[in-house]
Each structure stands twice: as structure tokens, then as C-alpha cells.
Amino acid sequence: MTIRLRILIVTLIAAGLLSSALQAQHPSHEHDSSEVHEITLLLMPTMYPLDWTSPSSLYKSMLHIYMKTLGLKDNYLLGHVAVRLNSPLLEEPLYTAQSSKKWQERIDMVLKQRVGFGILGAALEGRVEPVEEIKHKVEVYKQRNKLAFITYRIQRGVMERILTFFKAYQDKMHNDLSPSDFYGGAFWPRYHYEGAGCSAFAFTMLDLGKLIPPEAEEWKVNVKIPMNIIGGKFNNGKKIKNRTIKRTTSWYAGNGSKNTDYVEYYVY
């Protein structure tokens, strides 16, 4: 997909703001300089760009992506971002990512409950993606020439904070669920008990090391979603028709009330 993140790689690639591999280094001065601690963001875009010009254009571009990639194996329909951690504090490099657990849940909300653009902020069942699954898809996207990455060399203390966060993120809470059991575009995992979307999960690790660059503001897509295209439990059980979305050719631009006439939404 506060900083509300859902689909970092989709917006970065679609806007042409990140099209090649980049590397930033921050040498350590606190510990043995021979130690190497690195965090790498592995960015896998949509096969075709999303168009955030309006709700209508976003809907049509999403439908185009779906139809064009319907038979494509090992595909992240909405794009994806995973993380690779490399450190002497680990027995081996760790690949991790947050993902939704069941695609059927998302399909039911869109096609049966007709939540419309409410899906952008919906809480879905989530999981920490298995290591081997990530490795496989990273290799597939590499072969497609669709993989980009950013590597940061960080201090030991930053890596320790990241690993502490990662453990807490998977720890069970009072209801026997962990934050990682929740996936959604309206989550920021540094908030107590909140889950994440894939990009929020990755950006949180950068945030722990104060690694989010100033130019990240230029990557942001910030829109006001008209309330009339948000349905389901987010808007009194209203069912949103596809044609209503297709006819909505601009984001909300009036002087109405937040959460009554529109909902603010922004992603990187």
C-alpha cells in the first residue's frame, strides 16, 4: 500500500522514481569495522504501471494488470517489497516480508461485499512470508529483469533494533495473535499491536535506522478518496458498483468534512 503504506514498489516504479539498483552506505564507527551489517530492500513491481491520476484511472489500470497477468505464475499482482538482512548477529542472511494470507478474502470484499475503495484500508489476514518463497520469487523477478534493490550498510546497534522489532512483530499478543497476523494499507507497524502492508513493514526497518531519505516525500501519493466509492462495513454497509468508480474521474477536492465526505489516504 500517520505514514500509511501499502505498495511502495508500485508507486516508485510506476512514477519512474526508481528504475535501477541503488546502494547507500553508512559505515559503522561504534564497533569492529570488519563487521558488516546490511539491510537490502528487494523491490518487485507490478508488471504494468498503476495510474493514480483518479479513482477511475486507478481502477482501470488495476483491471488491466489483472487481465494481462491472469495466467502468469509467481506474480505479485500488486507488486511487492521484501527485506534481506545480513549480519554476524544472524546464522545466515534473513529474507522476510509481510503479505496477505488469503487472496480469496480480498476477492470476497471486492466482489461480494462491494467495499469499493475501502479495500485500500481494510484489515486482512496476514503472515510473515516464508523465506524459501521469497527467495524463489526474487530469482523469478531477477530473470524477468523486474527486480530492483537498495542496500544500506548500517551500524550494529541499528541491526539490533531491527531484529528486536522483528521478534516483537511476531510475538503473540493477549488474544494469541501477533501483529504479523494482520495485513493492510492503513497500518503502520511501529504503532502498538498494528500489522503492516509489505512496504510499511520494509519502511519501518529503515525508519528504525533513520534511513528514510528526505526525497521520500517526492515518492508519496496523497489523495482524498470520495466517501461515495467506499462501501461495506466502512460506510454503513453500502455496496459500491463498478460503474460508480469508473465514473469518478477525480479525487475529492471540495471543502467537506474528513471521514464524512472523504477519507485521506497516502502511500509511498
C-alpha positions as CSV (number, residue, x, y, z in Angstrom):
1,M,0.0,0.0,0.0
2,T,0.5,8.8,10.1
3,I,2.5,7.2,7.3
4,R,0.1,4.8,5.6
5,L,2.0,2.5,3.4
6,R,0.8,-0.3,1.2
7,I,2.6,-0.6,-2.1
8,L,5.9,1.2,-2.1
9,I,7.3,-0.6,-5.1
10,V,4.1,0.1,-7.2
11,T,4.3,3.8,-6.7
12,L,8.0,4.1,-7.0
13,I,8.3,2.1,-10.3
14,A,5.0,3.4,-11.8
15,A,6.2,7.0,-11.3
16,G,9.6,6.2,-12.7
17,L,11.3,7.3,-9.5
18,L,13.2,4.1,-9.0
19,S,14.2,2.1,-12.1
20,S,17.6,0.7,-11.2
21,A,19.5,-0.8,-8.4
22,L,20.9,1.7,-5.9
23,Q,23.2,1.5,-2.9
24,A,23.8,3.7,0.1
25,Q,26.4,3.1,2.7
26,H,26.7,4.2,6.3
27,P,29.9,2.9,7.8
28,S,30.0,1.9,11.4
29,H,32.2,3.7,13.9
30,E,30.8,2.1,17.1
31,H,32.1,-1.5,16.7
32,D,34.7,-3.6,14.9
33,S,34.9,-2.2,11.4
34,S,35.3,-5.7,10.0
35,E,31.7,-6.4,10.9
36,V,29.3,-6.0,8.0
37,H,25.6,-5.3,8.8
38,E,23.3,-4.7,5.8
39,I,19.7,-4.2,5.1
40,T,18.5,-4.7,1.5
41,L,15.1,-3.8,0.2
42,L,14.1,-6.1,-2.7
43,L,11.6,-4.3,-4.9
44,M,9.3,-6.3,-7.3
45,P,6.9,-4.0,-9.3
46,T,3.6,-4.6,-10.9
47,M,4.1,-6.0,-14.5
48,Y,2.3,-2.9,-15.8
49,P,2.1,0.6,-14.1
50,L,-0.7,1.7,-11.8
51,D,-2.3,5.1,-12.7
52,W,-3.1,7.2,-9.6
53,T,-4.5,10.1,-11.6
54,S,-8.0,9.4,-10.4
55,P,-10.1,6.6,-8.9
56,S,-11.3,5.7,-12.4
57,S,-7.7,5.5,-13.8
58,L,-6.5,3.5,-10.8
59,Y,-9.4,1.1,-11.2
60,K,-8.9,0.7,-15.0
61,S,-5.1,0.2,-14.6
62,M,-5.6,-2.4,-11.9
63,L,-8.1,-4.3,-14.1
64,H,-5.6,-4.1,-17.0
65,I,-2.8,-5.6,-14.8
66,Y,-5.1,-8.3,-13.6
67,M,-6.3,-9.3,-17.1
68,K,-2.7,-9.2,-18.6
69,T,-1.2,-11.3,-15.9
70,L,-4.0,-13.7,-15.2
71,G,-2.0,-16.8,-16.3
72,L,1.4,-15.6,-15.1
73,K,3.0,-17.8,-12.4
74,D,5.0,-16.5,-9.4
75,N,3.5,-13.0,-9.8
76,Y,2.8,-10.4,-7.2
77,L,-0.3,-8.7,-8.7
78,L,0.1,-5.5,-6.7
79,G,3.9,-5.5,-6.6
80,H,5.9,-6.4,-3.5
81,V,8.8,-5.4,-1.3
82,A,10.8,-7.9,0.7
83,V,13.8,-7.4,3.0
84,R,17.1,-9.1,3.3
85,L,19.1,-8.8,6.5
86,N,22.8,-9.8,6.5
87,S,24.7,-9.6,9.8
88,P,27.1,-11.6,12.1
89,L,24.2,-11.5,14.5
90,L,22.4,-14.0,12.2
91,E,23.4,-17.5,11.4
92,E,22.6,-16.8,7.8
93,P,21.1,-13.9,5.7
94,L,17.4,-13.5,6.6
95,Y,14.8,-12.9,3.9
96,T,11.5,-11.6,5.2
97,A,8.3,-9.8,4.1
98,Q,4.7,-9.2,5.2
99,S,2.0,-10.4,2.9
100,S,-1.7,-11.2,3.0
101,K,-2.7,-14.8,3.8
102,K,-5.6,-15.5,1.6
103,W,-6.3,-13.8,-1.8
104,Q,-9.9,-15.1,-1.5
105,E,-10.5,-12.7,1.4
106,R,-9.6,-9.7,-0.7
107,I,-11.7,-11.0,-3.7
108,D,-14.8,-11.5,-1.4
109,M,-14.5,-8.0,0.0
110,V,-14.3,-6.5,-3.5
111,L,-16.8,-8.7,-5.4
112,K,-19.3,-9.8,-2.7
113,Q,-19.2,-7.2,-0.1
114,R,-18.6,-4.5,-2.7
115,V,-16.4,-2.4,-0.4
116,G,-15.0,-0.4,-3.4
117,F,-12.0,1.7,-2.4
118,G,-12.5,0.6,1.2
119,I,-10.2,-2.3,0.3
120,L,-7.2,0.1,0.4
121,G,-7.6,0.4,4.2
122,A,-9.1,-3.0,5.0
123,A,-7.6,-5.3,7.7
124,L,-6.9,-8.7,6.2
125,E,-5.4,-11.9,7.5
126,G,-1.6,-11.6,7.2
127,R,1.6,-13.6,7.6
128,V,5.3,-13.3,7.5
129,E,6.2,-14.7,4.1
130,P,8.3,-17.9,4.2
131,V,12.0,-17.5,3.4
132,E,12.1,-20.0,0.6
133,E,9.0,-18.5,-1.1
134,I,10.7,-15.1,-1.1
135,K,14.0,-16.4,-2.5
136,H,12.2,-18.2,-5.3
137,K,10.2,-15.2,-6.4
138,V,13.2,-12.9,-6.1
139,E,15.0,-15.2,-8.5
140,V,12.0,-15.2,-10.9
141,Y,11.8,-11.4,-10.9
142,K,15.5,-11.2,-11.5
143,Q,15.2,-13.4,-14.5
144,R,12.4,-11.2,-15.8
145,N,14.6,-8.1,-15.3
146,K,12.0,-6.8,-12.9
147,L,14.0,-6.7,-9.7
148,A,15.4,-3.6,-8.1
149,F,17.1,-3.3,-4.8
150,I,18.5,-0.8,-2.3
151,T,21.3,-1.8,0.1
152,Y,22.2,0.1,3.2
153,R,25.3,-0.7,5.3
154,I,24.3,0.0,8.9
155,Q,25.7,0.1,12.4
156,R,25.5,-2.9,14.7
157,G,23.1,-1.0,17.0
158,V,20.7,-0.4,14.2
159,M,20.7,-4.0,13.2
160,E,20.0,-4.9,16.8
161,R,17.0,-2.6,16.9
162,I,15.7,-4.1,13.6
163,L,16.0,-7.6,14.9
164,T,14.3,-6.6,18.2
165,F,11.4,-5.1,16.2
166,F,11.2,-8.2,14.0
167,K,10.9,-10.5,17.1
168,A,8.2,-8.3,18.7
169,Y,6.3,-8.1,15.5
170,Q,5.8,-11.9,15.5
171,D,5.3,-12.3,19.3
172,K,1.8,-13.3,20.3
173,M,-0.4,-10.8,22.0
174,H,-3.1,-11.3,24.6
175,N,-5.5,-12.8,22.0
176,D,-3.0,-15.3,20.8
177,L,-2.4,-13.2,17.6
178,S,0.7,-11.3,16.6
179,P,0.9,-8.0,14.7
180,S,2.1,-10.1,11.7
181,D,-1.3,-11.8,11.6
182,F,-2.8,-8.5,10.2
183,Y,-2.2,-7.1,6.7
184,G,-3.5,-3.8,5.4
185,G,-2.7,-0.5,3.8
186,A,-3.9,1.5,6.8
187,F,-1.3,0.0,9.2
188,W,2.0,1.3,10.5
189,P,3.8,-1.4,12.5
190,R,5.6,0.9,14.9
191,Y,2.2,1.6,16.4
192,H,1.4,-0.8,19.3
193,Y,-0.2,-4.0,18.0
194,E,-0.6,-2.9,14.4
195,G,0.2,-5.1,11.4
196,A,1.5,-3.8,8.1
197,G,1.4,-3.9,4.4
198,C,4.6,-5.1,2.6
199,S,6.0,-1.6,2.1
200,A,5.1,-0.4,5.6
201,F,6.9,-3.4,7.0
202,A,10.1,-2.7,5.0
203,F,9.9,1.1,5.6
204,T,9.7,0.5,9.3
205,M,13.0,-1.2,9.3
206,L,14.5,1.8,7.5
207,D,12.8,4.1,9.9
208,L,14.4,2.3,12.9
209,G,17.8,3.3,11.5
210,K,16.7,6.8,10.4
211,L,17.4,5.7,6.8
212,I,14.4,7.1,5.1
213,P,15.8,9.7,2.7
214,P,14.4,13.3,2.5
215,E,13.4,12.8,-1.1
216,A,11.0,10.1,0.0
217,E,8.4,12.8,0.2
218,E,8.6,13.1,-3.5
219,W,7.6,9.4,-3.8
220,K,4.3,9.9,-1.9
221,V,0.9,9.6,-3.5
222,N,-1.5,11.6,-1.3
223,V,-5.2,11.5,-2.2
224,K,-8.6,12.1,-0.8
225,I,-10.9,9.2,-1.5
226,P,-14.6,10.3,-2.0
227,M,-16.8,8.6,0.5
228,N,-19.3,7.6,-2.2
229,I,-16.8,5.0,-3.5
230,I,-16.1,3.5,-0.1
231,G,-18.5,0.7,1.0
232,G,-19.1,-2.3,3.1
233,K,-18.5,-2.0,6.9
234,F,-16.5,1.1,6.3
235,N,-19.6,3.0,5.1
236,N,-22.8,1.6,6.7
237,G,-22.9,-1.5,4.5
238,K,-23.1,0.4,1.2
239,K,-22.4,-1.6,-1.9
240,I,-20.2,0.1,-4.5
241,K,-20.9,-0.5,-8.1
242,N,-18.0,-0.7,-10.6
243,R,-19.6,1.9,-12.8
244,T,-19.6,4.4,-9.9
245,I,-15.9,4.0,-9.6
246,K,-15.3,4.2,-13.4
247,R,-17.3,7.5,-13.5
248,T,-15.3,9.0,-10.6
249,T,-12.7,10.9,-12.7
250,S,-11.1,12.9,-9.9
251,W,-10.1,12.6,-6.3
252,Y,-12.1,14.6,-3.7
253,A,-11.3,18.3,-4.0
254,G,-14.1,20.0,-2.0
255,N,-14.3,21.6,1.4
256,G,-16.2,18.8,3.1
257,S,-15.5,17.0,6.3
258,K,-12.8,14.4,6.7
259,N,-14.2,10.9,7.3
260,T,-17.6,12.1,6.3
261,D,-17.2,13.4,2.7
262,Y,-13.8,11.8,2.1
263,V,-11.0,9.7,3.6
264,E,-7.4,10.8,3.4
265,Y,-5.0,8.1,2.0
266,Y,-1.4,8.2,1.2
267,V,1.3,5.7,0.2
268,Y,4.9,5.6,-0.9
